[in-house]
């Protein structure tokens, strides 16, 4: 019976999720505020161009 318990997956706990997100990975480190603000600013600039240049 103990061999069945060793092969069974453990339920996900918040401790396991925290260890996963704390692992260091290769690549660029980008602040989430930058990731959100760049597309929003591009949308605003696009709207301003549409309002001021196309509306004339």
N, CA, C and O of each residue as an XYZ file, in Angstrom:
224
protein
N       0.813     -1.192      0.000
C       0.000      0.000      0.000
C       0.859      1.258      0.000
O       0.461      2.272     -0.574
N       2.012      1.213      0.624
C       2.865      2.389      0.659
C       3.443      2.691     -0.719
O       3.742      3.851     -1.005
N       3.612      1.681     -1.594
C       4.138      1.941     -2.927
C       3.142      2.726     -3.772
O       3.556      3.497     -4.638
N       1.851      2.555     -3.548
C       0.853      3.323     -4.286
C       0.890      4.788     -3.874
O       0.718      5.672     -4.713
N       1.111      5.052     -2.601
C       1.139      6.433     -2.131
C       2.364      7.173     -2.660
O       2.300      8.380     -2.894
N       3.481      6.464     -2.852
C       4.677      7.133     -3.367
C       4.497      7.557     -4.819
O       5.054      8.577     -5.226
N       3.746      6.815     -5.603
C       3.563      7.137     -7.007
C       2.469      8.151     -7.259
O       2.400      8.722     -8.347
N       1.615      8.390     -6.286
C       0.500      9.317     -6.476
C       1.006     10.756     -6.414
O       1.848     11.078     -5.576
N       0.501     11.626     -7.296
C       0.928     13.031     -7.245
C       0.372     13.721     -6.003
O      -0.736     13.439     -5.547
N       1.170     14.619     -5.486
C       0.749     15.372     -4.313
C      -0.169     16.522     -4.730
O      -0.007     17.067     -5.821
N      -1.105     16.889     -3.902
C      -1.957     18.036     -4.239
C      -1.149     19.323     -4.244
O      -0.197     19.476     -3.478
N      -1.536     20.241     -5.109
C      -0.834     21.516     -5.202
C      -1.099     22.339     -3.949
O      -2.236     22.471     -3.497
N      -0.040     22.876     -3.413
C      -0.186     23.746     -2.248
C       0.433     25.089     -2.563
O       1.200     25.219     -3.517
N       0.110     26.071     -1.778
C       0.654     27.403     -2.038
C       2.158     27.418     -1.837
O       2.849     28.212     -2.476
N       2.685     26.571     -0.975
C       4.129     26.511     -0.777
C       4.854     26.067     -2.031
O       5.906     26.615     -2.360
N       4.322     25.100     -2.727
C       4.925     24.640     -3.972
C       4.852     25.689     -5.061
O       5.781     25.819     -5.859
N       3.770     26.435     -5.107
C       3.639     27.488     -6.115
C       4.617     28.623     -5.841
O       5.172     29.198     -6.778
N       4.832     28.946     -4.594
C       5.765     30.019     -4.269
C       7.191     29.612     -4.657
O       7.952     30.438     -5.160
N       7.550     28.368     -4.431
C       8.888     27.933     -4.821
C       9.044     27.978     -6.332
O      10.129     28.292     -6.820
N       8.004     27.678     -7.082
C       8.075     27.707     -8.536
C       8.325     29.122     -9.034
O       9.163     29.317     -9.914
N       7.634     30.099     -8.504
C       7.774     31.469     -8.983
C       9.018     32.156     -8.448
O       9.418     33.191     -8.983
N       9.636     31.622     -7.422
C      10.854     32.221     -6.905
C      12.088     31.730     -7.645
O      13.165     32.300     -7.473
N      11.966     30.694     -8.461
C      13.113     30.177     -9.199
C      13.600     31.207    -10.195
O      12.807     31.879    -10.854
N      14.906     31.321    -10.296
C      15.497     32.253    -11.250
C      15.539     31.604    -12.623
O      15.886     30.430    -12.752
N      15.187     32.361    -13.638
C      15.236     31.867    -15.002
C      16.086     32.810    -15.831
O      16.290     33.967    -15.464
N      16.577     32.310    -16.946
C      17.373     33.133    -17.843
C      16.449     34.054    -18.627
O      15.279     33.739    -18.847
N      16.982     35.182    -19.039
C      16.207     36.097    -19.863
C      16.121     37.471    -19.247
O      16.703     37.741    -18.196
N      15.389     38.328    -19.913
C      15.239     39.705    -19.470
C      14.298     39.790    -18.287
O      13.309     39.061    -18.208
N      14.612     40.675    -17.380
C      13.729     40.953    -16.246
C      13.029     42.278    -16.548
O      13.679     43.322    -16.613
N      11.718     42.241    -16.730
C      10.950     43.428    -17.073
C       9.909     43.653    -15.984
O       9.207     42.730    -15.570
N       9.829     44.888    -15.534
C       8.853     45.251    -14.509
C       7.442     45.137    -15.098
O       7.215     45.594    -16.218
N       6.504     44.546    -14.383
C       5.144     44.393    -14.909
C       4.471     45.724    -15.233
O       3.621     45.788    -16.122
N       4.842     46.781    -14.524
C       4.256     48.100    -14.831
C       4.652     48.567    -16.222
O       3.859     49.220    -16.901
N       5.856     48.246    -16.656
C       6.297     48.606    -18.004
C       5.518     47.802    -19.035
O       5.105     48.335    -20.064
N       5.322     46.527    -18.758
C       4.604     45.654    -19.691
C       3.174     46.140    -19.885
O       2.633     46.022    -20.984
N       2.558     46.679    -18.854
C       1.182     47.171    -18.952
C       1.145     48.580    -19.542
O       0.262     48.890    -20.341
N       2.087     49.431    -19.159
C       2.023     50.835    -19.573
C       2.386     51.055    -21.044
O       1.848     51.967    -21.673
N       3.271     50.255    -21.598
C       3.665     50.451    -23.002
C       2.494     50.212    -23.958
O       2.245     51.070    -24.804
N       1.765     49.102    -23.874
C       0.623     48.948    -24.791
C      -0.464     49.995    -24.574
O      -1.074     50.461    -25.536
N      -0.711     50.369    -23.319
C      -1.729     51.403    -23.058
C      -1.299     52.725    -23.676
O      -2.122     53.419    -24.273
N      -0.031     53.085    -23.544
C       0.431     54.343    -24.136
C       0.376     54.292    -25.659
O       0.079     55.305    -26.292
N       0.653     53.145    -26.256
C       0.543     53.034    -27.716
C      -0.902     53.176    -28.181
O      -1.157     53.750    -29.239
N      -1.839     52.666    -27.411
C      -3.253     52.819    -27.750
C      -3.658     54.276    -27.660
O      -4.372     54.775    -28.529
N      -3.209     54.969    -26.611
C      -3.554     56.384    -26.441
C      -2.953     57.208    -27.569
O      -3.628     58.082    -28.113
N      -1.708     56.956    -27.932
C      -1.078     57.690    -29.037
C      -1.818     57.423    -30.337
O      -2.009     58.338    -31.138
N      -2.233     56.200    -30.554
C      -2.986     55.868    -31.757
C      -4.314     56.617    -31.803
O      -4.710     57.122    -32.854
N      -5.001     56.689    -30.662
C      -6.264     57.439    -30.606
C      -6.033     58.926    -30.865
O      -6.817     59.557    -31.574
N      -4.970     59.489    -30.299
C      -4.684     60.908    -30.510
C      -4.362     61.195    -31.972
O      -4.816     62.203    -32.513
N      -3.604     60.346    -32.606
C      -3.310     60.518    -34.035
C      -4.586     60.436    -34.847
O      -4.789     61.209    -35.784
N      -5.444     59.495    -34.483
C      -6.717     59.347    -35.205
C      -7.599     60.582    -35.020
O      -8.238     61.032    -35.971
N      -7.640     61.123    -33.827
C      -8.493     62.293    -33.545
C      -7.963     63.536    -34.239
O      -8.735     64.262    -34.866
N      -6.659     63.801    -34.142
C      -6.120     65.055    -34.638
C      -5.785     65.049    -36.116
O      -5.882     66.096    -36.756
N      -5.403     63.943    -36.678
C      -4.983     63.924    -38.078
C      -6.081     63.457    -39.022
O      -6.210     64.003    -40.118
N      -6.856     62.490    -38.643
C      -7.883     61.941    -39.521
C      -9.142     62.785    -39.463
O      -9.861     62.881    -40.458
N      -9.425     63.390    -38.338
C     -10.663     64.145    -38.174
C     -10.659     65.453    -38.959
O     -11.720     66.045    -39.156
N      -9.513     65.913    -39.407
C      -9.450     67.194    -40.109
C      -9.928     67.099    -41.507
O      -9.936     68.098    -42.227
